[in-house]
Amino acid sequence: MGNDLKTTLTLATAQETRTVDLYSQEGLGLVSRLWLKLYTQYKLTHDVTWMGRPIIQLPEDIIMMQELIWKVRPDVIIECGIAHGGSMLFYASLLELMGKGRVIGIDIEIRPHNKIAIESHPMVNRVEMLEGSSTSQKTFNSVKEMVKGDKSVMVVLDSNHSKDNVARELELYSELVSPGSYLVAMDGAQAFVWDIPDGKHEWKDDNPLIAIEEFIENNPKFRIDSSYERLRVTASPKGFLRKLTREEMAETLKS
């Protein structure tokens, strides 16, 4: 028999006062969004490491990426944005367990201490690094040449999170994603945290989420896979983009 006691949550902001049933879907959504704001305000992702390297990702997103990589089993993962190398080495460690694949990491500046740490890491054999702007044609052409023999290609965008930069990355790297694989655009949740104490007002109108929504509207080859948002707390809303197979595209064109 269920508990008849009702627990409510009241949130008061400058705009409104809102009360919801804590255990309702509305309550779940509200708490998830608030937790995301707290995660960001207190920089909790900066306390998370993978095999010794800072990963700067939400634990929920780390689990979802593990599921995705295990499902797709890519030959290569292209990651725009290296930072400390934690995410790149996380992907590499999963590929190592699967016995195949490599990660190509791109960054406009690979800092010497990070490069040294990555090059001395046990997973370095599954990693290649390329220094340059991810949105430059020269860098893109180099990456395209590097993956031309790979059948299954996945792309993760986690570099500069401005709308224009993400839009350009989506335009470029969507071409390299193999049918049935994924293009993951990180940190669209920047749109939801501009109003925290340490947030920036410009994030409200300059964030990856806007670029993602515009990309999806104009690219019928890709669909948002919301199953990777089921843990509710994510830094990448609408960010898991699946490229349709040729058969799926043919069916789409028929309908």
FENURCOR-V813951 format. One record per pair of residues at least 12 apart in sequence whose C-alpha atoms are under 10 Angstrom apart, sorted by the first residue. I is the first residue (numbers start at 1). J is the second residue. D is the distance in Angstrom with one decimal. If there is no record, write none. Layout:
I J D
I J D
//
This chain:
6 21 7.2
6 22 8.2
6 23 8.5
7 20 8.6
7 21 6.1
7 22 5.7
7 23 7.5
7 24 9.9
8 20 5.5
8 21 4.4
8 22 5.0
8 23 8.1
8 24 9.4
8 27 8.2
9 21 6.3
9 22 5.6
9 23 9.4
9 27 7.4
9 30 9.1
9 31 8.9
10 22 9.2
10 27 9.8
11 30 9.1
11 34 9.8
28 232 8.1
28 233 9.9
29 232 7.2
29 233 8.8
30 232 9.9
31 232 9.4
31 233 9.1
32 231 8.9
32 232 6.0
32 233 5.3
32 234 8.6
33 189 9.4
33 192 7.9
33 193 9.0
33 232 8.2
33 233 7.0
33 234 9.0
34 192 9.6
34 193 9.3
34 233 9.3
35 233 7.4
35 234 9.9
36 58 9.1
36 189 8.3
36 190 10.0
36 192 8.5
36 193 7.8
36 232 9.5
36 233 6.3
36 234 7.3
36 235 7.6
37 189 9.3
37 190 9.6
37 192 7.6
37 193 5.6
37 194 9.0
37 195 8.7
37 196 6.6
37 197 9.7
37 199 9.4
37 233 10.0
38 193 9.1
38 196 8.3
39 58 8.2
39 193 9.8
39 233 9.7
39 235 9.8
40 58 9.7
40 189 9.8
40 190 9.2
40 193 7.4
40 194 9.9
40 196 8.2
40 197 10.0
40 198 8.5
40 199 8.6
40 235 9.4
41 193 8.4
41 196 6.5
41 197 7.0
41 198 6.1
41 199 7.6
42 198 9.0
43 56 8.8
43 198 9.9
44 56 8.4
44 57 9.0
44 58 8.2
45 57 5.4
45 58 5.8
45 59 8.0
46 58 9.3
48 86 9.1
49 84 9.8
49 85 9.9
49 86 6.6
49 87 9.0
49 90 9.4
50 62 9.8
50 85 9.3
50 86 5.7
50 87 7.6
50 88 9.7
50 89 7.5
50 90 6.2
50 91 10.0
50 93 9.4
51 86 7.8
51 89 7.9
51 90 7.7
51 93 8.9
51 121 8.7
51 122 9.1
51 123 9.3
52 85 10.0
52 86 7.9
52 89 9.7
52 117 9.5
52 121 8.9
53 84 6.5
53 85 6.5
53 86 4.7
53 87 8.4
53 88 9.7
53 89 8.0
53 90 9.1
53 114 9.1
53 117 8.2
53 118 8.4
53 121 9.2
54 83 8.7
54 84 5.9
54 85 7.1
54 86 5.0
54 87 8.0
54 89 9.9
55 82 9.5
55 83 8.5
55 84 7.1
55 85 6.9
55 86 4.0
55 87 5.1
55 88 8.4
55 89 8.7
55 90 8.0
56 83 8.9
56 84 8.6
56 85 9.6
56 86 7.5
56 87 7.7
57 86 9.1
57 87 7.9
57 186 9.5
57 187 9.3
57 234 9.2
57 235 7.8
58 233 8.1
58 234 6.9
58 235 6.9
58 236 9.7
59 233 9.2
59 234 8.9
60 228 9.4
60 229 8.8
60 230 9.4
60 231 6.6
60 232 8.5
60 233 6.7
60 234 6.5
60 235 9.0
61 186 9.5
61 228 8.1
61 229 8.3
61 231 8.6
61 232 9.9
61 233 8.1
61 234 6.0
61 235 7.2
61 236 7.9
62 87 8.7
62 90 8.7
62 91 9.7
62 234 9.7
63 228 9.3
63 231 9.6
64 227 9.1
64 228 5.8
64 229 8.0
64 230 9.1
64 231 8.7
64 234 9.4
64 240 9.8
65 87 9.9
65 90 9.5
65 91 8.4
65 94 9.9
65 184 9.2
65 228 8.2
65 240 9.4
66 90 8.8
66 91 7.9
66 94 7.4
67 228 8.6
68 154 9.9
68 181 9.2
68 182 8.5
68 228 8.1
68 240 9.3
69 91 7.8
69 94 7.6
69 95 8.1
69 98 9.8
69 154 8.6
69 181 9.4
69 182 9.3
70 94 7.7
70 95 8.5
70 97 9.8
70 98 8.1
71 181 9.3
72 152 7.9
72 153 9.1
72 154 8.3
72 180 7.9
72 181 6.3
72 182 8.2
73 94 9.3
73 95 7.7
73 98 7.7
73 99 10.0
73 100 8.3
73 101 8.1
73 152 7.7
73 153 9.2
73 154 9.1
73 181 9.1
74 95 8.2
74 98 9.9
74 100 8.3
74 101 6.5
74 102 8.5
74 103 9.6
74 150 8.7
74 151 8.0
74 152 4.8
74 153 5.6
74 154 6.3
74 155 9.8
74 178 9.3
74 181 7.8
74 182 9.6
75 95 8.6
75 100 6.7
75 101 4.3
75 102 6.6
75 103 8.7
75 147 9.0
75 149 9.5
75 150 6.0
75 151 6.7
75 152 5.2
75 153 6.1
75 154 8.2
76 91 9.9
76 92 9.6
76 95 9.0
76 100 8.8
76 101 5.3
76 102 4.9
76 103 5.6
76 104 7.3
76 126 9.5
76 127 9.8
76 146 9.8
76 147 7.4
76 150 6.9
76 151 8.6
76 152 6.7
76 153 5.2
76 154 6.4
76 155 8.5
76 177 10.0
77 91 7.8
77 92 8.7
77 95 9.4
77 101 7.8
77 102 6.5
77 103 4.7
77 104 6.2
77 105 8.4
77 127 9.6
77 147 9.5
77 152 8.8
77 153 6.0
77 154 4.8
77 155 5.6
77 156 7.3
77 177 9.5
77 182 9.8
77 183 9.7
78 102 8.7
78 103 5.9
78 104 4.8
78 105 6.1
78 106 7.7
78 128 9.6
78 129 9.9
78 143 8.3
78 147 9.0
78 153 7.6
78 154 6.3
78 155 4.7
78 156 6.1
78 157 8.3
78 173 8.8
78 176 9.2
78 177 9.3
78 183 9.5
79 91 9.5
79 103 7.2
79 104 6.1
79 105 4.9
79 106 6.2
79 107 8.8
79 129 9.6
79 134 9.4
79 154 8.6
79 155 6.0
79 156 4.7
79 157 6.0
79 158 7.0
79 159 8.6
79 184 9.4
80 104 8.4
80 105 6.1
80 106 4.9
80 107 6.3
80 108 9.2
80 130 9.6
80 133 9.0
80 134 6.2
80 135 9.3
80 155 8.0
80 156 6.3
80 157 5.0
80 158 5.5
80 159 5.5
80 160 8.8
80 169 8.5
80 173 9.6
80 185 9.8
81 105 6.7
81 106 5.6
81 107 5.0
81 108 7.9
81 109 9.2
81 110 9.3
81 131 9.9
81 133 9.5
81 134 8.1
81 156 8.6
81 157 7.0
81 158 5.0
81 159 4.0
81 160 7.6
82 104 9.6
82 105 5.9
82 106 6.3
82 107 5.6
82 108 9.0
82 109 8.8
82 110 7.3
82 111 9.7
82 114 9.0
82 115 9.7
82 129 8.5
82 130 9.6
82 131 9.6
82 158 7.9
82 159 7.5
83 105 9.7
83 106 9.6
83 107 7.6
83 108 9.8
83 109 8.6
83 110 7.2
83 111 8.1
83 114 7.6
83 115 9.6
83 158 9.3
83 159 8.4
84 110 8.6
84 111 8.5
84 113 8.8
84 114 5.5
84 115 8.3
84 117 8.5
84 118 8.1
85 105 8.4
85 110 9.4
85 114 7.0
85 115 8.2
85 117 8.4
85 118 6.5
85 127 10.0
85 129 10.0
86 114 9.9
86 118 8.7
87 105 9.6
87 156 9.9
87 158 9.6
88 102 9.6
88 103 6.6
88 104 8.1
88 105 6.7
88 106 9.9
88 118 9.3
88 123 9.4
88 124 9.7
88 126 9.5
88 127 7.6
88 128 9.6
88 129 9.7
88 156 9.8
89 102 10.0
89 103 8.2
89 105 9.7
89 118 7.9
89 121 8.4
89 122 9.1
89 123 6.3
89 124 7.6
89 126 8.4
89 127 7.6
90 103 9.8
90 123 8.7
91 103 7.0
91 123 9.5
91 126 9.2
91 127 9.3
92 104 9.6
92 122 9.9
92 123 6.2
92 124 8.0
92 125 8.6
92 126 5.7
92 127 6.7
93 122 8.9
93 123 6.2
93 124 9.4
93 126 8.1
93 127 9.9
94 123 9.8
95 123 9.5
95 126 7.8
96 123 7.7
96 125 9.2
96 126 7.3
100 126 8.6
101 126 6.9
101 127 9.3
101 150 9.3
101 152 9.4
101 153 9.7
102 123 9.8
102 124 9.5
102 125 8.1
102 126 4.5
102 127 5.7
102 128 7.5
103 124 9.5
103 125 9.6
103 126 6.2
103 127 4.9
103 128 6.2
103 129 8.3
103 154 9.5
103 155 9.7
104 126 8.7
104 127 6.0
104 128 4.8
104 129 5.7
104 130 7.3
104 143 8.1
104 146 8.8
104 147 9.2
104 155 9.5
105 127 7.3
105 128 6.2
105 129 4.8
105 130 6.1
105 131 8.4
105 134 9.8
105 143 9.7
105 156 9.6
106 128 8.7
106 129 6.0
106 130 4.8
106 131 5.8
106 132 6.8
106 133 7.6
106 134 6.4
106 139 8.5
106 140 9.7
106 143 8.9
106 157 9.8
106 158 9.8
106 159 8.7
107 129 8.0
107 130 6.6
107 131 5.2
107 132 5.7
107 133 6.4
107 134 6.7
107 139 9.9
107 158 9.7
107 159 7.4
107 160 9.7
108 130 8.5
108 131 5.4
108 132 4.2
108 133 4.6
108 134 7.0
108 135 9.5
108 136 9.9
108 139 9.7
108 159 8.8
108 160 9.6
109 130 9.3
109 131 6.0
109 132 6.9
109 133 8.3
110 129 8.6
110 130 8.5
110 131 6.4
110 132 8.9
111 131 9.9
115 129 8.9
128 146 9.9
130 142 8.8
130 143 8.4
133 159 9.5
133 160 9.8
134 157 9.3
134 159 8.2
134 160 9.3
134 165 8.9
134 166 9.9
134 168 9.1
134 169 7.0
134 172 9.2
134 173 9.3
135 160 10.0
135 165 7.2
135 166 8.8
135 167 9.6
135 168 6.3
135 169 5.9
135 170 9.5
135 171 9.4
135 172 7.5
135 173 9.2
136 168 9.3
136 169 9.4
136 172 9.4
137 172 8.7
140 169 9.4
140 172 7.4
140 173 7.8
140 176 9.8
141 172 9.8
143 173 9.4
143 176 9.1
144 172 10.0
144 173 8.8
144 175 9.2
144 176 7.1
147 176 8.2
148 176 8.8
150 176 9.9
150 178 9.1
151 177 9.5
151 178 7.0
151 179 9.4
152 176 9.4
152 177 7.6
152 178 5.5
152 179 8.0
152 180 8.5
152 181 6.9
152 182 9.7
153 176 6.7
153 177 5.1
153 178 5.3
153 179 8.7
153 180 9.5
153 181 6.7
153 182 8.0
153 183 9.1
154 173 9.5
154 174 9.3
154 176 8.0
154 177 5.6
154 178 7.1
154 179 9.7
154 180 9.6
154 181 5.9
154 182 5.4
154 183 6.0
154 184 8.1
154 242 9.7
154 243 9.9
155 169 10.0
155 170 9.5
155 173 7.1
155 174 7.8
155 176 7.9
155 177 6.5
155 178 9.5
155 181 8.7
155 182 6.6
155 183 4.8
155 184 6.2
155 185 8.4
155 241 9.8
156 169 9.9
156 170 9.9
156 173 9.2
156 182 8.3
156 183 5.9
156 184 4.7
156 185 6.0
156 186 7.3
156 239 9.6
156 240 9.3
157 169 7.3
157 170 8.1
157 173 8.9
157 183 7.7
157 184 6.1
157 185 4.8
157 186 5.9
157 187 9.0
157 208 9.7
157 239 9.4
158 184 8.6
158 185 6.7
158 186 5.4
158 187 7.3
158 208 9.7
159 185 9.6
159 186 8.6
159 187 9.5
160 187 9.9
160 207 9.7
160 208 9.1
161 185 9.4
161 186 8.3
161 187 7.2
161 188 8.1
161 190 8.3
161 203 9.3
161 206 8.2
161 207 6.0
161 208 5.7
161 209 9.4
161 211 9.7
162 188 9.8
162 190 9.6
162 202 9.7
162 203 8.2
162 205 9.4
162 206 5.7
162 207 5.2
162 208 6.2
162 209 9.6
162 210 9.6
162 211 8.7
163 188 9.5
163 203 9.3
163 205 8.3
163 206 5.2
163 207 4.8
163 208 5.1
163 209 7.7
163 210 6.5
163 211 5.3
163 212 8.6
164 206 8.1
164 207 8.5
164 208 8.4
164 210 9.5
164 211 7.2
165 207 9.4
165 208 8.4
165 211 8.7
166 185 7.8
166 186 9.4
166 188 9.9
166 207 8.3
166 208 5.9
166 209 9.0
166 210 9.3
166 211 6.3
166 212 7.9
166 215 9.8
167 185 9.9
167 207 9.9
167 208 7.7
167 209 9.8
167 210 8.7
167 211 5.0
167 212 7.2
167 213 9.8
167 214 8.3
167 215 7.2
168 211 8.8
168 215 9.9
169 185 9.2
169 211 9.8
170 183 8.2
170 184 9.5
170 185 8.1
170 211 8.2
170 212 7.9
170 215 7.2
170 216 9.8
171 215 7.8
171 219 9.5
174 215 9.9
174 219 9.5
174 221 9.4
174 222 8.9
174 241 9.6
174 243 8.4
175 243 10.0
177 242 9.0
177 243 7.1
178 242 9.5
178 243 7.1
178 244 8.9
178 245 8.4
179 221 8.7
179 222 9.4
179 242 8.1
179 243 5.2
179 244 5.5
179 245 4.5
179 246 6.9
179 247 9.6
179 248 9.5
179 249 9.7
180 222 9.5
180 242 6.4
180 243 5.3
180 244 5.4
180 245 5.1
180 246 8.7
180 248 9.4
181 222 9.9
181 241 8.5
181 242 5.9
181 243 5.8
181 244 8.0
181 245 8.6
182 222 8.7
182 223 9.4
182 224 9.6
182 225 9.2
182 239 9.7
182 240 6.8
182 241 5.4
182 242 4.5
182 243 5.9
182 244 9.2
183 222 8.7
183 223 10.0
183 224 9.7
183 239 7.9
183 240 6.4
183 241 5.1
183 242 6.4
183 243 7.5
184 212 9.9
184 224 9.7
184 236 8.2
184 238 9.0
184 239 5.4
184 240 4.7
184 241 5.9
184 242 8.4
185 208 7.4
185 209 8.6
185 211 9.5
185 212 7.4
185 235 9.8
185 236 6.7
185 237 8.8
185 238 8.2
185 239 4.7
185 240 6.6
185 241 7.7
186 208 7.5
186 209 8.9
186 212 9.8
186 234 9.4
186 235 6.7
186 236 4.8
186 237 8.1
186 238 9.2
186 239 6.1
186 240 8.4
187 207 8.2
187 208 6.6
187 209 7.8
187 234 8.4
187 235 4.8
187 236 4.7
187 237 7.6
187 238 9.8
187 239 8.0
188 203 9.9
188 206 9.9
188 207 6.2
188 208 4.6
188 209 4.3
188 210 7.9
188 211 8.8
188 212 8.0
188 213 10.0
188 234 9.1
188 235 6.3
188 236 5.0
188 237 5.7
188 238 7.6
188 239 7.0
189 203 9.6
189 207 8.1
189 208 8.0
189 209 7.1
189 233 9.7
189 234 7.4
189 235 4.9
189 236 5.8
189 237 6.2
189 238 9.3
189 239 9.5
190 202 10.0
190 203 6.2
190 204 7.6
190 205 9.7
190 206 8.6
190 207 6.0
190 208 7.4
190 209 7.8
190 235 7.6
190 236 8.8
190 237 9.6
191 203 5.8
191 204 5.2
191 205 7.3
191 206 7.7
191 207 5.8
191 208 7.8
191 209 6.7
191 210 8.3
191 235 9.9
191 237 9.6
192 204 7.4
192 207 9.5
192 209 9.6
192 235 9.5
192 237 9.9
194 206 9.9
194 207 9.7
208 236 8.9
208 237 9.6
208 238 9.9
208 239 8.8
209 236 8.2
209 237 7.3
209 238 7.3
209 239 7.8
212 224 9.4
212 237 9.4
212 238 7.3
212 239 7.0
212 240 9.8
212 241 9.0
213 238 7.9
213 239 9.3
216 238 9.5
216 241 8.5
219 243 9.7
220 243 8.9
220 244 8.5
220 249 8.2
220 252 8.7
220 253 9.7
221 241 9.7
221 242 8.3
221 243 5.6
221 244 5.5
221 245 8.3
221 246 9.1
221 248 8.9
221 249 6.8
221 252 9.3
222 240 9.7
222 241 6.0
222 242 5.4
222 243 4.5
222 244 5.9
222 245 9.6
222 249 9.6
223 238 9.3
223 239 9.9
223 240 8.4
223 241 5.5
223 242 5.3
223 243 6.6
223 244 7.3
224 237 9.4
224 238 5.8
224 239 7.0
224 240 5.8
224 241 4.6
224 242 6.3
224 243 9.1
225 237 10.0
225 238 7.4
225 239 8.1
225 240 5.5
225 241 5.9
225 242 6.4
225 243 9.9
226 238 6.7
226 239 8.5
226 240 7.1
226 241 8.8
227 240 8.7
228 240 6.8
228 241 9.9
//
